[in-house]
Amino acid sequence: MSTGVSGRGARWLAGRAVFAAFLLTIAACAGSSPSAPGAVAPSATAPPPATAARAVPTASATATAAPSPVSLRMPFTAISIVNAPLWVAQEGGYLAEEGIDASVEYVATSTTLTQAMLAGEVAVADSGQEALVAADLAGADLVAVAVGTDRFIFRLFGAEPVRSIPDLRGRRLGITRYGSTTDTVSRLLLKRNGLDPDRDVTIVQVGGVPEILAALQSGSIDAGALSPPTMFRAAGSYNVLVDTTEVDIFFHQAMLITPRRYLAENEATMRRVIRGYLRGVARFKQDKAFATAITGKYTQTDDADILEQSWAAEDRVLPRVPLIRPDAIQVSLDEAAGQYPDARTRSPSDFYDNHLVQEQEANGFIASLYR
């Protein structure tokens, strides 16, 4: 019972918009240096509280001595714990120590960010795999180089009388944006429970994950997928329809992406980015106090219990060696086949390049961070 703007037609139009943006901006895409932030608003939050943190993971002797700083905008696309490895890499000073003068800022939803990358405004970003796959199927040439999760971290909540996913028939389900991770996981779960997302449910865009909770609270939707820390704010107030960490669906809810041309022309810079990011992953996993303080800063959360639960949820799905999985990418290809027929013939390997992470695993750098 989706309306004309909430079903398959809207998703097709969204895909065509990405393709049109690509055609208009291909000359400026990828190889150009990132510009000033422009219309993208950086996060404005207070510094995190001081913590008695463990020793900072240090760069090994293989790092380039005193690298010349490279300025990069490195946006993230959701107020969610899945982006915490990037936040820790920034706030722990690891990107700076690797010679990356990063501007880590929020851009609402991965589809919006993809358009900024196609316009040449952003060279590296922390985004969801669904936007990467959709953009590339539409003609872009973006590539993933590392991940922040290896599966979904969502709980699908329902307001009374919704107690199970089949109860959503004829009701309203909130997502952030069409083509976003919340859209992808919601559609997957609906299909797994025998519902057609475009006919049996009205899918409503509300803007962001915190806005999904607000829409639940106002009664404008009947259910929605929430990620940490927002999902812990909903605990006890709504019915948990499914916890995706308990469902065997591999998916990269957050991943570092870059235009393939930028990677080819700036591999040394991207190597610095990866090393800084890996150090952020290690600090997140080994220093809960620091990681939760940083998460509180970026999510504007001061509830210690919620922050600890969020850290534990991310720690479970954050691999020490953050390689892209082909079976995770295949999930997005299968979902995209209705819009992009060539998705059925594309290989997952077309969408990622693991060599920079593999290099740091082979030379012992990753292992050195956990001694």
Helices and strands as residue ranges (DSSP letters): H 8-25, E 70-73, G 81-83, H 84-91, H 94-97, E 100-103, H 110-118, E 125-127, H 129-137, E 142-147, E 155-158, G 165-168, E 172-175, H 181-192, E 202-205, H 209-218, E 223-226, H 230-233, E 239-243, G 244-246, E 255-259, H 260-265, H 267-286, H 288-299, H 304-317, H 326-336, G 341-344, G 348-351, H 355-362, H 365-368
